[in-house]
Amino acid sequence: MILPDPSALIRQMAVDLRAHLARRQIESPRFIGIRTGGVWVAQALQDALHDDSPLGTLDVSFYRDDFSQNGLHPQVRPSELPFEIEGQHLVLVDDVLMSGRTIRAALNELFDYGRPASVTLVCLLDLDAGELPIRPDVVGASLPLAAEQRIKLTGPAPLALERQDLTTASAH
């Protein structure tokens, strides 16, 4: 399988997001990226949209429902939201949507800061492996993968996608 070029996906996502926001009559959304890949995608989207508003970042580690099973990731950093959440139209950006658990955690954290007017979900890739009823409003591409495969975004510049095979990774 040949993986798509993230730059081309982001250009199309910017067009699709602009149309989505226009349909919803949203003029000044606040962008929030989920660490780490979602932040990179959000920055690239803002660049493509010529939007220089502050970017919020979320680290959802403490909000994950598998926190007690997996423990704390060693790179946990505080979330940074340089704007109010209450009453704002938010664009929540992640790199890869798989089970939906990261997005659920992000929504839980956001609602701890206030009640947004709306949340538009944007994902670079949807791996169509949902465990929760969560679907992006804007998506770069959908890629069904085998159970033992994952996709990782590397960056921040240039952004690139890598396919990982868990069976060969665990064999080393």
MARMARMAR-780324 format. One record per atom (N, C-alpha, C, O): x, y, z. Coordinates in steps of 0.2 Angstrom, whole numbers, plus 5000, padded with zeros to 4 digits. Layout:
<rs>
XYZ ...
</rs>
This chain:
<rs>
500449945000 500050005000 500450065000 500950075004 500350114996 500750174995 500350225000 499750234999 500650255004 500350305009 500350375005 500750395001 499750405007 499650475003 500250525006 500450515011 500350575002 500750635004 500350685009 499850705007 500650685015 500250735020 500150805017 499650835019 500650835014 500550895011 499950905006 499550955007 499850855002 499350854997 498650855001 498150885000 498650805006 498050795010 497850865014 497250875014 498350895017 498250955021 497951015016 497551045018 498251015010 497951065005 497251055004 496851105004 497050995003 496350975002 495850985008 495351005008 496150965014 495850975020 495651045021 495151065024 496151095020 496051165021 495451185016 495051225019 495351165010 494751175006 494151155009 493651185010 494151085011 493551055014 493351085021 492751095022 493851105025 493751135031 493451205030 492951225033 493751245025 493451315024 492651305022 492251345024 492551255018 491851245016 491351225021 490851245022 491651175026 491251155031 491051215036 490551215038 491651255038 491451315042 490951365039 490551385043 491051375032 490551415029 489851395030 489451435031 489751325028 489051295029 488851305036 488251315037 489251305041 489051315048 489051385050 488851395056 489251425046 489251505047 489751515053 489551555057 490251485053 490851495058 491351535055 491651515050 491451595058 491951635055 492651635058 493151645055 492651635065 493351635068 493451575073 493451585079 493551515070 493651465075 494351465078 494751495076 494351425084 494951425088 495251355086 494851305087 495851345084 496151285083 496551255089 496851285092 496451185090 496751155095 497051085092 496651045089 497651075093 497951015091 498150965096 498250985102 498050905095 498150855100 498850835099 499050815094 499250835105 499950815105 500050745102 499650705104 500550735098 501050785095 500850795088 500850845085 500650735085 500450745077 499950785076 499950825071 499450795080 498850835079 499050905079 498750955075 499550925083 499850995083 500151015077 500051065074 500550965074 500850975068 500350985062 500451025058 499850945062 499350945057 498951015058 498851045053 498851035064 498451095065 498851155063 498651205059 499551155064 499951205062 499951215054 499951265051 500051155051 500051155044 499351175041 499351215036 498851155044 498151185042 498051255042 497851295038 498351285048 498251355049 498651395044 498451445041 499251365042 499651395037 499351395030 499351445027 499051335029 498651335022 498051375022 497851405017 497751395028 497151435028 497351515029 496951555030 498051525030 498251595031 497951615038 497751675038 497951575043 497651595049 498251595054 498551545056 498351655057 498851665062 498651675069 498951695073 498051645070 497751645077 498151605082 498451555079 498151615088 498551565093 498251495092 497651485091 498751445093 498551375092 498551345099 499051355103 497951315101 497951275107 498251205107 498251175101 498551185112 498751115112 498551075118 498451095123 498351015116 498050965121 498550905122 498750875117 498650885128 499050825130 498550785134 498350805140 498250735131 497650705134 497850645138 497450605140 498450635140 498750575143 498350565150 498150505151 498150615154 497850605160 497050585159 496750565164 496850595153 496150585152 495950525148 495350505147 496450485146 496350425143 496050365147 496250365153 495650325144 495350275148 495750215149 495550175153 496350215146 496850155147 497450185151 497950145151 497350235154 497950265158 498150215163 498750205164 497650185167 497850135172 498150075169 498550045173 498050055163 498349995160 499050015157 499449975158 499050065154 499650085150 500150125154 500750135152 499950165159 500350205163 500450275159 500150285154 500850315162 500950385159 501550385154 502050355155 501350415148 501850425143 502450465146 502250515149 503050445145 503650485147 503650565145 504050605148 503350575139 503350645136 502750685138 502650735134 502450675143 501850715145 502050785146 502450795150 501650835143 501750905144 501050935146 500550905144 501050985149 500351015150 500051045144 500351065139 499351045144 498951075139 499051145139 499151175144 499051175133 499051255133 498451275129 498451265123 498051315132 497451345128 497451415129 497251445134 497751455124 497851525125 497251565124 497251625122 496651535125 496051565124 495451535128 495551475130 494951565128 494351535132 494051485128 494051485122 493751435131 493451375128 492651395128 492351375123 492451415133 491751435134 491451475128 491651525127 490951445125 490651485119 490951485113 490751515108 491551455112 491951465106 491851405101 491651355103 491951415095 491951365090 492651345089 493051375087 492651275090 493351245091 493451195085 492951165082 494051195082 494251145077 494751105081 495351125082 494551045082 495050995086 495350955080 495050925076 496050955081 496450915075 496850865078 497150875083 496850805075 497250745077 497550725070 497250735065 498050685071 498350655065 498050595063 497850585057 497950545067 497750475065 497150455070 497250455076 496550445067 495950425071 495950345070 495850325064 495950315076 495950245075 495350215080 494850205077 495450215086 494850185090 494350235092 493750225093 494650305092 494150355094 494250375102 494050425104 494750335105 494850345112 495250415114 495150445119 495650435109 496050495110 495550555109 495650605113 495150545105 494650605104 494150605110 494050665112 493950555112 493450555118 493850585124 493550625127 494450565125 494850595130 494950675129 494950715134 495050695123 495150765121 494550805123 494550855126 493950775121 493350805122 493150815130 492950865132 493350765133 493250765141 493650825144 493450865148 494350825141 494750885144 494450945142 494450995146 494250955136 494051025133 493451045138 493351105140 492950995139 492351015143 492551035150 492151065154 493151015153 493351035159 493551105159 493551135165 493751135154 493851205153 493251245151 493351315152 492751225149 492151255148 491751225142 491951165140 491151255141 490751225136 490751265129 490551315129 491051225124 491151265118 490451265114 490051225115 490451315110 489851325105 489751265101 489251235099 490351245098 490451185094 491151155093 491551195095 491151095091 491851065090 491851035083 491450985082 492251055079 492351025072 492950975073 493450995075 492850915071 493450865072 493750855065 493450845060 494450865065 494850865058 495350815060 495750815065 495450765055 495950715056 496250705049 495950705044 496950695049 497350685043 497150615040 497050615034 497150565045 496950495042 496350465047 496450475053 495950435044 495450395048 495550315046 495550295040 495750275051 495950205049 495350165050 495450105049 494750185051 494150145050 494250085055 494050035053 494450105061 494550045066 494150075073 494350055078 493650115072 493250145077 492950095083 492650045081 493150105089 492850075094 492250115098 491850095101 492250185096 491750225098 491450265092 491750265087 490850285093 490450325088 490750395086 490450445087 491350395084 491750455083 491950455075 492350415073 491750515072 491950515065 492150585064 491850635066 492650595060 492950665058 492450705054 492150675049 492350775055 491950815050 492350825044 492150835038 493050825044 493550835039 494050785040 494350785045 494250745034 494750695035 495150705028 494850715023 495750695029 496250695023 496150625019 496050635013 496150575022 496050505019 495850455024 495950455030 495450405021 495250345025 495650285023 495750275017 496050255027 496450195026 496250135030 496450135036 495950085027 495850025032 496449985032 496849975027 496649965038 497249935039 497149865042 496649855045 497649815041 497549755045 497649765052 497949815054 497449725057 497449735064 498149745066 498249775071 498649715063 499349715066 499749775063 500349785064 499349825059 499749875056 499549945059 498949945062 499949995059 499850055062 500150105057 500550095053 499950175057 500250225054 500450275059 500150295063 501050305057 501350355062 501550415057 501850405052 501350475060 501550535057 502250555060 502250555066 502650575056 503350605058 503350675056 503050695051 503750715059 503750785058 504150825063 504550785067 504050885064 503550925061 503650945054 503150965050 504250955051 504350975044 504950935041 505550935044 504850895036 504250895033 503750835036 504050795040 503150845035 502650785038 502750725033 502750735027 502750675036 502850605032 502450555036 502350555042 502150505032 501850455035 502250385035 502550375029 502250345040 502550285040 502150225042 501750235046 502150175038 501750115040 502150075045 502750065044 501850045050 502250005055 501849945056 501249935056 502249885056 501949825057 502149795064 502749785066 501649785068 501749775075 502049705076 502349685081 501949655071 502149585072 502949585071 503249545074 503149625066 503949635065 504249675071 504849665073 503849725073 504149765078 504249725085 504749735088 503749685086 503849645093 504349585092 504449555097 504549575086 504949515085 505649535086 506149485087 505849595087 506549625088 506649625095 507249645097 
</rs>
